[in-house]
Amino acid sequence: MTFSDLPPETEELRQRTRRFIRETVIGAEPAPGGRLDQATRDRLRTAAKEAGVFAPLVPREYGGQGLSPAHWSPVLQEAGYSPIGPSVLNCMAPDEGNMHMLHLIATEEQKKRYLAPLAAGDVRSCFGMTEPHPGAGSDPAALRTTAVRADGGWIVDGHKRFTSGAIGAAFCIVMARTPAVDGAPEGATMFLVDLTNPGIRVGEAIHTVDRAIDGGHPHLYLEDCFVPDDAVLGEVGLGFRYAQVRLGPARLTHCMRWLGLARRAHDIALDRAARRELFGGPIDTLGLAQHLIAESVIDIETSDAIITKTAALLHGDPKAGSAMSSVAKVHCSEAVFRVIDRAIQICGGDGVSDGLPLAQYLNEVRPFRIYDGSNETHRWAIARRASAARGAAVRAGEPYRGDALISQGGNA
């Protein structure tokens, strides 16, 4: 992995992160299928702070490295080379996305109360959007959690599920439907809800195949949950707009972290293919293995390229970047899975055993095709945008090529 065009300061951070992950973090990884324990995480986070690699995306005024969004990818790929790397470096979902949104839209008092301890790694957080059917899931407009005005605040009622990170979190950013009130439109509103609030309760865990996200993916119940007016994050009724501030970059940072893990899997496969002999020579001299290796290189490089393009768009044209993040999410989530699956194939029986971590890597990345909106939903949105863009171009005077081909007797 080479990033010759990075600013010197960013390249130094990437190199420090690379060394820290390989020399300090990898040796502390839990066995395949296990979870990072609190004591080990705290020890590694202290070491990360001392190494100057902690909280790479967090602004410097909150103790982070202040990395520019345009340069997130090289550093997050290095962090993602270990499945526990992002958690150790405090750049893992959902905290990373929550910190990004809090920095952009929270009040100064909210930043002091919620962003500062989150950036320091003193607390964890969660994001309450997904609900049981027929509530919000791939379709956020189906939101059923409600918040109504009360004296001095709001009463929130609802049921969330797949609330990633909720077990042990200090607070949740809850999305709730609100009526038109005090000049604000009917819509969705975000609320900062402390998990010590008696009206909110972490419910039963949902057991999934992934292990990297601290705090699991449990149910969350809000029953007559009172929050004061200063718990509103942003403006009342604009929650869906603010969600895009979080979701577009969050999809992309998932791609960055998991691409780092795909590179790790590919390196494991390359090492095995170079050392192990089959039919009179190393595996990497066999055509079938070379095909698998080449396909993985293609998947890694195309993923890297689309991440870079999307990051540039998010930085310069957030609306276009958010749309492109759907393309990146679909491509990268499937490409990363293919890379790890090929690595398993190259490693044979060991690949599906707990002697290597590859099978657990597959478990970690498989849910990404569902999390942050299913790939099918993103494909639907991508197709709609493509059709709408072409329709607008035709209405603006561009030729309708289908008619042109038919009139010329050509083949469609």
N, C-alpha and C positions, 0 to 999 in steps of 0.2 A: 504494500500500500504506500503510494507516494503522493505527496501533496506539495509539489514544488512551488505553487503559486500562493501559498498561505503567507500572511504577514509573519515576520519573525517571532513575535510574541505568541501568536497562536500556534505556530509550529513547535515552539518550546513547550507550550502546555500540552500539545498532542504527544510529544516525546516523553514528557514527564508522566502523563497518563498511561502511555504504553508501558513504560518501565514499571510503574506502580502496579498495574494489573498483572503483568507477567511475573514480577519478582515478589509481590506481597499478597495479592488477592487469590491468584489461582491455587496456591498451596493451601489456602484456607477454605476452599470450596467444600460444601457438604457432599456426601456420597450421592450418586444419582438417585433422584426421587426424594431426597431430604430437603430440609429447609434451613436457611441460615439462622442460627440461634442469636438471641439478643446480645449476649456477652461478646461473641465473635464480631458481630456487626459493630458494636460500640468501639471495640478495640481497633478494628479496621478503619472506622470513620476518624478516630483520633489520629491514626497514622496518615490518612488521606489529607487531613488538615495540615499536618506537619510537612507533608510532601508538596503542598500547594496545588492539589488537584481536586479539592472538595468543592461541591456545588458549582460546576463549571458554567452553568447557564444563568446563575443568580447574579444580579448586579453587585458591584463591589461594595456599595454602601450597606449591603446586607450580608457581607462576609463571603460572597462568591467570587468567581474568577472573571465575571463580567464579559463572557464570550458573546460576540456578535452573532445574531441569528444566522447570518450568511455563512458562519464558520462552525455551526453546531455539529455538523455531520462528522468531520474527521475525528473530533474528540469523543463524540458519543459512540462512534464505531469502535474506538479503542476501549471505551468503558464497557461496551457490550460484548467484547471478546470473552469476558467471563459472565455467566448468567447472574452472578451476584454483584458484578461490577457496578451497574447503575444504582443499585440500592446502597452500596458502600459509598459511592460518590455523591449521593443525594441528587440523582438525576433520573429517577425511576418514576413511572406512572404509579398512582395518580398525582403524587406530590409535585412532580416536575410541571405538569400542565396547570395545576392549581397555583403554583408559585408564579408562573408566567401570567396568568389571568389576574391574580391579585396585584401584581406589580403594575399592570396596565389600567385597572379600573377601580381598585379599592381606594377608600379614603385614607388619609394619613393615619388616622386612629386605627383603622382596620389593618393597615400594613404593620403598624407597631404591635398590634395584638395577635395577628394571625401570620402574616408573612415573615416577620423577623424570627420567631421561634421555629417556623417551618424551614426557613433557609438555613438556620443554624443546625438543623438536624435534631433539635430538642423534642419535637413532636412529629406526628404523622397526620395525614388528612385523608379524606375521601370525597367523592363526587357523586351525589345522589340524583341520577337521571333515570336509569332503567327501572321499569316497573313490571309486575306480573301482567300477563295478557288479560285484558285487551289494552293495557296501559302502554306508556312510551317504551319503545325498544328501538328497532330500526327506524320507526316512524316517530320522531319526537313530538309531532303534532297530536299524538294520542295521549298526551300527558293527562293523568287523572289526579295526581296530588294537588290539593288546593290550599290556598292561603286567603283568609278573609280578614278584613280590618277589625281591630279590637282597640280598646283604650290604650294608647301608647305603643301599639305594635301590631302584631299579626298572630293569628292562630293557624297553624299549619297541620293538615291531616293528610296522610297518605301512606303508601306501602311501596318501598323500593326493594329491588333485588339486584344481584350482581353488583353490589356497592363495593367495588374493589378497594381494599385497604381499610375497611371499616373496623375490623377487629383490632382494638388497641389504638384507634385514631383519636385525636383530640377534638377534631371538629369535622363537620361535613358541609360542603356547599350543596344545598338542596334546591332543586328546580321545582317550582310549584306554579300552578295556574292561578292567576289573580284577576279579579274583575276590574272594569274601568272604574277608577277612583281618584279623586283629587286631581283631575286633569290628565292622569296617566291612562294609556290605552289598556283595554283588555288584552291579556297575553300571558306570558310566563315571566316569573321573577325569580332571581337567585337570592337565597338567604344563607347567611353564615350561622350555622347551628352548632353550638358546643355539644359534644357527646355526653356531657354531664347534665344537660337539660333534662328534667324529669319527663318531658313529653316525647323524648326520642329514645328508642331502644334498639340495640343491635340484636337481631334475631338469629335464627338457625343458619349455620354455615352451608354453603353450596360447595360440594367437593368436586373440584375440577382437576384436570391432568397437569396444569401448570403449577409451579411452585415459586416463581421468582418474585411475585408481588407480595410484599409484606401485608398481613392483615386479611388475606383471603378475599372472598367475594360473597359476603353474607347478605341476608335480608336485613332491611332496616324499616322500623315502624315508627310513624309519627302520629301521635294521638293527642289532640288538644294541646299541641306543642306551641307555647307562647314564645315569641321572639320579639324583642324591642325594635323600634323603627331603625335604629342604627345597625341592625343585622342585615338590612337590605344591601346586597352587593350590586353596585351600579344603580340603575334607575328602575323603578317599578314598571313592569310591562315590557321590558326590553331584554328579557332573559335569553330568548332565542338568538337575538343579535349578539349578545355577549358570548353565548355558547360557541359561536363560530370563531371568536377570538381565541378560545381554548382548543376547540376540536381540530381545526385545521393543522396548527403546529403540533398538537399532540399526536395526531395520526402520523405525521412525518417523523417525529422523534422516536416513535415506535419502530418505524422503518429503519432508522439509523442504528438503534440499539440491536435490533434483530439481525441486521446486515453484519454487524460485528460478530455476532454469534455464528452466522453462516460462514464467515471467514475462518473462525476457529474450527468449525467442523471440516471445512475444506482442507485446512492445514493438517488436521489429524488424518484425513484420507490420503493426502499427498505423502505424508511421512510413512504411512502403512504401505502404500503402493511402491515406494522407493525401496523399502526394506524387505518386503516379503516376496519370495520367488514362487512362481507357478509356471509349469510347463517349460522349465529350463531357463527362466529369466525373471527379472523383477516384474511385478504386476504393471508398473507404469510403462512398460514397453509393449504391452498387449493392446491391440486395436480397440477392443471393447471397453477396457478401462480408460484408454485415452479419450474415447468418445464421452464417457461420463465426466471425466475431468474437464474437457473442453466445454461441455454444456454448462457445467457449474461456473467456470470462468465467465462465460457469456452472461449467465444470470446475475452474477455478482457485479459485473461491470455495467450492465444495463440498469440495474437497481441503483448503483452509485450515481449514474448519470441522471436518472429521473429524480432522485433525491436532490441533487445539486440544482437542477432546473426549478423544482418546486420551492426550494428554500429561497432562491433568488426572487421568485414571484411573490412569495409571502412577504419578503422584505420590501419589495417595490410596489406591488399591486396586490394587496391582501385578498381582494375578491377573486381575482384570477388564481391566486395561490391556493385559496381554499378549494376552488374547483379542481385544480390540478392535484391537490392532496388526495382526492378520491382515486385518481389514476395511479398515483404513487402507492397508495395503500393496497389497492388490488394487486398491482404488479409485484410489489416487494413481498407482500405476505405469501404469495404463491411461489415466487422465485426462491425465497429463503427456505421454504419448506422443501422445494425440489433439491436445493443444494445439500441440505442435511440428509435427505433421503438417499441421495446418490452416495454421500459419504458412508452411510450405513452399508449400502450395497457393496462398495469397494472394500470395506472392512469385514464383510462376510458375517460369520456367526458371532464374532466379537462385537460387531456393530449393534446387535440387538441384545447384547448382554450388559450387565452392570459393570463389566470390566472396562468399558468405555462409556463416556457420558452422552454419546450420540442419541440414543433412544430417548433420554430425558430432554435433550435439546429439541427433538421432534415434538415432544409433549408441550414444551414451552411455547413453540411458535405456532402450533396448530390452531389454538384459539384465536389468534390474531385475524384469521379470516372471518371471525364472527364478531369479536370485540371491535369497538369503535365503528359500528355499523357493518352488517354483513356484506361480503363482497358482492352478493347479488343485488343488494340495495344500492351500493355504489355504482355497479354497472348500469342499473336502471337510470340513476341520476346522470351518469356520464353520457348515455345514449340520448336522454332528453336534452341535455345541453348541446350536444352535437347537432341534433335535428333543429333546435331552435336557432343556433348560430347560422346554420346553412340557410334556413328559411329567411332570416334577417338579411343575409347577404343577397339572396335572390330578390327580395323586395327592394333592396337598395340598387338593383340594376345589374348584378352579376348574372351571367347566362345560366339558364337551367340546363345543366349538361345532359340530363337524361333525355329531354326533348331533342336536344341537338343530335345525340347519337341515333335516336329513332328516325329523325327526319333525314339523316344521312345514310340510313340503312345499315348502321354499324351494330355491333354486338354490345349488349349491356355488360 
